[in-house]
Amino acid sequence: MAEERQDLSTGGVLSTQAIPNALGAPIRGFRFTATFDTLGTASFKSVEGGCRIEVQTSEYREGAFGRLTVRKLPGMVTFNDITLTKGVYSNTELYTFFSNFLEGTTLAPVNAVIRAFDNAGVVTASWRVMHAWPQSYESSGLDSNSSEVLIETLVLTNEGVYRDLVPQA
């Protein structure tokens, strides 16, 4: 008998026999970790900037035989900065990571893997961050009238963010 399951994106029921290689439901973005070469694995409140790759365009004027055109060529490839946000703990590893770059103690960039998980804890997608280094660090302000969790934010500049075709477990 064909397996049937609820399709969360449309509310319909999918039959894996009726639709071979069905896409299923989209990956949800609320369970994820980031694993750094030197820091290990950490959970974050949010990872913003994600996988944005942009190819700059170079234009030059070309004209021949009474026709003027603009020729467009691919240029440099740029990658978005990644902003990591999490609650402040007594552990100072994230700040120390930034401080070591600030003081020149460690100048080697690090690689990282960001993994998204499904409800069962299985890796459903992963992205590799290449040669990242901290650009800025910030912690939220203190307020005696508030009971909110303190938040620290680390911005990483990188030389590439690539989605893995097969998620890294």
C-alpha positions in Angstrom: 0.0 0.0 0.0 1.3 3.5 -0.8 2.7 5.5 2.0 0.7 8.7 2.7 1.8 11.7 4.6 0.7 15.2 5.4 2.2 17.9 3.2 2.8 20.8 5.5 3.3 23.4 2.8 -0.1 23.0 1.1 -2.2 21.1 3.7 -2.8 18.3 1.2 -2.0 14.6 1.5 0.9 13.2 -0.6 1.3 9.7 -1.8 4.9 8.7 -2.4 3.6 6.1 -4.9 1.6 8.6 -6.9 4.3 11.3 -6.9 7.8 9.7 -7.2 10.6 12.0 -6.1 8.1 14.4 -4.4 9.7 17.5 -2.8 7.8 17.1 0.4 7.6 19.9 2.9 10.2 22.8 2.9 12.9 22.7 5.5 12.1 24.7 8.6 14.7 27.1 9.9 14.3 27.0 13.7 16.6 24.1 14.7 20.2 24.7 13.7 23.8 24.7 15.0 27.1 26.1 13.8 30.3 24.1 14.2 33.6 26.1 14.0 37.0 24.6 13.5 38.3 26.1 16.7 35.2 26.7 18.8 33.3 23.5 18.4 29.5 23.4 18.1 27.3 26.2 19.3 23.6 26.9 19.2 22.5 30.4 18.2 19.2 32.4 18.4 19.7 33.4 14.8 22.1 33.2 11.9 21.4 36.1 9.5 23.0 36.9 6.2 23.1 33.2 5.3 24.0 32.1 1.8 24.0 35.2 -0.4 26.4 35.0 -3.3 26.5 37.9 -5.7 28.4 38.2 -9.0 29.3 41.7 -9.8 28.8 42.8 -13.4 31.3 44.6 -15.5 29.9 46.7 -18.4 31.7 48.1 -21.4 30.5 49.9 -24.4 30.8 48.0 -27.7 29.8 49.3 -31.1 30.3 48.3 -34.6 28.6 48.8 -37.9 26.3 51.5 -36.7 25.0 49.7 -33.6 26.0 50.6 -30.1 25.5 48.0 -27.3 26.5 47.5 -23.7 28.4 44.2 -23.2 28.0 42.7 -19.7 30.6 40.3 -18.3 30.7 38.5 -15.0 33.0 40.2 -12.4 34.1 39.5 -8.9 32.1 37.2 -6.6 31.2 38.5 -3.2 29.6 36.8 -0.2 27.4 38.3 2.5 28.6 38.7 6.1 27.0 36.3 8.5 25.5 37.6 11.8 25.4 35.2 14.7 23.2 36.1 17.6 22.8 34.2 20.9 22.2 34.6 24.6 25.1 35.6 26.8 26.4 32.8 29.1 29.2 32.9 31.6 31.3 31.0 29.0 33.3 33.7 27.1 34.4 31.7 24.0 32.6 33.8 21.4 34.0 37.0 22.9 37.5 35.4 23.2 37.3 34.4 19.5 36.7 38.0 18.6 39.2 39.4 21.1 42.0 37.1 19.8 41.6 38.7 16.3 41.3 42.2 17.8 44.6 41.8 19.7 46.4 39.9 16.9 46.8 36.7 19.0 45.1 34.6 16.3 44.9 35.9 12.7 44.0 32.6 11.0 40.5 32.5 9.6 38.3 29.6 10.5 35.9 27.3 8.6 32.4 26.5 9.9 29.4 24.3 9.0 25.9 25.5 9.7 23.4 22.6 9.9 19.6 22.7 9.9 17.7 19.8 11.6 14.2 18.4 11.3 12.0 17.6 14.3 13.6 14.2 14.7 17.1 15.7 14.9 18.2 14.6 11.4 20.4 17.0 9.4 18.2 18.3 6.5 20.6 21.0 5.1 24.0 22.3 5.7 26.2 25.2 4.5 30.0 25.5 4.6 31.5 28.9 5.6 35.0 29.3 4.3 37.8 31.4 5.8 35.6 33.4 8.3 37.0 35.9 10.7 35.2 38.2 13.2 34.4 41.6 11.9 32.5 42.9 15.0 31.2 41.9 18.4 28.3 43.5 20.3 26.5 42.7 23.5 23.1 44.1 24.4 22.8 46.8 27.0 21.9 46.4 30.6 18.6 47.8 32.0 17.4 47.4 35.6 13.7 47.7 34.4 14.0 44.7 32.1 14.2 41.0 32.6 15.2 40.2 29.0 18.1 37.8 28.3 21.4 39.5 27.4 22.2 39.0 23.7 25.7 38.9 22.1 26.1 39.4 18.3 29.1 38.3 16.3 29.5 39.4 12.6 31.7 37.1 10.5 33.3 38.2 7.2 34.0 35.2 5.0 35.4 34.1 1.6 32.5 31.8 0.7 29.3 30.3 1.9 28.3 27.1 0.0 25.3 24.9 0.4 26.2 21.2 0.5 24.4 19.1 -2.1 24.4 16.3 0.5 23.9 17.6 4.1 26.9 17.0 6.4 25.8 15.0 9.4 
